[in-house]
Amino acid sequence: MTEQQAAIGEVFSAGAEEFHRWSPLLWDRIGQATVEVSAPAPRERVLDACCGAGASALSAARAVGAGGLVDALDLAGALVALGERRARQEGLTNLRFRQHDVTAWAAPDGGYDLVQCALGVFFFPDMDRDTAKLAAVLRPGGRLAVTVWEKGALGGWGQALKGAVETEREWPGSTQSAQLARIDTTDALAAWLESLGLSHPRIVRRDLAVPLTPASAWDLAVGSGTRALLNGLAPDAAERVRKHFTAALETAAVTDLDVRILTATAVA
């Protein structure tokens, strides 16, 4: 695991409580939308990469049934623990959570029937190389499914957060944003999957209506990867960012989160 990967795991673990408050509002809905496209079948073996608190892994485990198996991996130990608790509550004995680097995970004999990754590939240190590693654990004819933000998604919320952070520090560029920008349209996502040696890409676009309150908007900011933008700020500076952020949302009349996702499947 690289230092960058360890830092991502720490960020998401630190914001696990706020992250999970968004599970029923957003993450579980995106997970379900992902599984509707990835279509795990009874008795299939599934790898759920970057599983978070189990949004897509739980749905996949229900779909494959007792005869199937889902391995769910994430770098954030606190989110993995949440996923384990949710699986126990549902009695899903076919779902195994692990805190692990998905790019270093060994395939079972015969490979996976399906590898799915919801909102995760753009966090990889090298998106092309590391997604190719995910594809490599598929059996011949197996499917890779990825969900990404569509270009322009989260716009009003994101602009308010950017302006608020810039009142305290320069807005940093990020590998994640640059990588996402390469695959955030239907055509670009399909072409990218083909460039990895996968075939028959199919893209499904979804819009989800998610109302925002000042409290939930801030929970999202500190309960997702954007929490890293606050690292190193003194508590009073972080509080100023929060106040600027919520004021900017009110001024711009941002009362909904603009959720637009693309889910792609392709064949190994």
N, C-alpha and C positions, 0 to 999 in steps of 0.2 A: 504494500500500500504506500502510495506517495504521500508527501507532506500535504499536497493539495487535497487529496482524497480524505486524509485524516481531518483536515480543517473543515471540509464539507460535512463530514459526519458529526463533528463537534457542533457546528452551527445548527444543524437540524435537531440534534439531541437537546441543545440548550433551549430551543423553541418548541419542544415537543408538546407542551401543554396547550400553547396557542395553536399549534398545527392541528392538534386533535379536535379543538373546538370547531375547526373548519371542515372536519371529516364529513358530517352530514350535509353541510352547506355546499361543498365543492368537491373535495377529494374523492369521496365515495361515488359521487355522480360521475366524475371523470373515469374512475375505475370501472364502473358499470358500463359506461359508454365504450371504453376500451375493449371490454370482454364481449360486448355485443358484436364488435367487429372481428376480434381475434378468434371468437367462436370455439373455445375449448370443448371437446367432445367427451362423452363418457369413456373412462378408462385411460385417457391420455395422460402423458407426463408433461408437466408444464414448469418452466422456470420463470418466475416473476422477478425481474431485475429492478433494483431501485424501488423496493416494495413499499417504503414508508410504513404507515400504520396498517397496511394490508388492504387498501381500497380495491385494487384489481385482483389481488391474490385471493381474497375471500370469495369474490364472485367466481373466480376460476375454480376454486375448490368445490363450490356448490355444483358447478357445471360438470366437472369430471367425475364426481360421485365417489363412492367408497372404493371403487376399483381403480381410480386414478390417483395421481400424486402431484402436489404442487410444492416446489421449493421456492421460498420467498427470501430474497437477500437484500440487505441494505447496509450502508456504512454507519447509520445512526442507531446506536444501541437502544436509546430511549424509545425510538419509533418501533423498532423490532419488538421490544417488550410490550408495547401497546398492541401490536399485531398478534402476538402470542396470546395475550389476554382475550382479545376479541375472538380468536379461533377457539379457545377453550370454552368461552361463553356459548358459542354455537355448536360445540361438540364436533368440530371439523378435525378429525384425527388424520385426515389425508393431507394436511397442510403443515409444512415444517418451516419455521422461521429461523434464519441465521443472520448474525452480524458478520458480514463477509464482503470482501471485494468481489463483485460479480465478474470482473474481467479475469480473475484468477480461479474461478470455480471450474471444477472438472466435470465433464459430461458423464452421465451414467452410461452403462453398457447399452449400446444401440442409440444413444442420443435422446434428446427431448423432441416431442412432437410439436411443441410450441414454446417459443421464448417471447415474452411480452415485457415491455418497458414503457410505463406511462410517465411522461414528463421527466425522463431521466437521462437520455442519451447526450443531451447538450451539457450535462455536468461532468462527463468523462474528460480526463486529461487530454485525450486525443480521440475525438468523436469517431473518426473513420476507423482507426486501428481498433479501438475498444468495442465498437459495435460489431466489427468483423469477428471479434472474439466471441461475442454472443451468438452470432450466426454459426460459428464453428461448432457449437455444442448441439446443434440441431441434427436430427437424423436426415438422410437424403429425402427430400420432399417435405420436410418440416417447415413450419411457418414462423417468421419473425413478425411481430407486431409492435409498432411504436406509436406513441401519442406525443404530439408536440403542440405548443402554442402556435396559433396562426398569426401571421403578420398583423400587427395592430392590436392584438388582444391585450387586455388589461390597461388600455391606453390612459383613461382618465385617472385611475388609481395610480398607475406608474408615473405619470407626469407630476402628480401632486407629491409623490414620495421623492422623486428626483429633485424637485424644487426645494423641498424641505431639507433634504440632506445637504444640498449645496449651500444652505445658510450656515453650515458648520464646517464643511470640508469640500474639497474638489470631488466631483463625481468620478469614481474610478471606472475605467473600462474593464471588461471582464471577458475571460475566455468563453464563459457560458453564453453571454449575449452574442458574441461574434459567431459562435458555432450555431446557435439557434437561427441567426439571420440567414444562414446558408440553406435552411430546410423549412422555412416557415410559410411556404406556398405549396399548393398541390403539385405543381410541375417540378419544383425544386426537390421536394421530398421524394417523389417517384424517381427522379433522375439519380438522386443520391443513393437510394436503395439498389438501383441497378448498377451503380458504380462499385458497390460492394460485392457484386457477383450474384445478387439475388434476382429472381425473375417474377414476372406477373404482378407488379405492384398494383395495389388497389387502395384508393384514398377515400375516406369518408369524413366529411366536414360536419361539425356539430356546433350549434350555439346553445348556451345555457344561460338562463336568466337568474342572476344571483343578486338579491338586494344587499346593499351596504349600509351599515351604521358607522359612526365614527369609531366605536369600540371594535367592531368586527374588522373594519379596515386596518386598524392598527394591529390587531391580532394577526392578520395576514402578513403584515410587514415584518413582524418579529417572529412569526411562526413559519417562515419559509426561507429560501435562500437569501432573500434581501436582508435578513437579520445581520449578515456579514457587513453590510454598509454601516452599521452602528458600532462595530467592533472598535475598541480603543477610545470611544467617546466617553467622557465623564458622565455620570448620571444626570447632572443638570443640563448638559448639552443634548443628551438623548431626549430628555423631556422637552427641550425647546424644539427639537425636530418633530416630536409628536404633535406639539401644539401648532407648529407651522403646517404640518401635514393635514391635520383635521380642519384647520381654517381654510386651506387651499381646496379641499374637497367641498366644503360648504360654499365657498365663493364660486367654484365652477359647477355647482349643483350636480356633483357626482353622487348619485344615490344607488347606482347599480354597478356591479363588476362586469366589465365587458369580457365575457368568457367565450372565446372561439378556439376550438381545438381541431387538429387534424389527426386522424388515426389511420395509419398505413399498415397493410399486411403485404408480405412478399414471401416467395418460396425459395428454400435453399436448394 
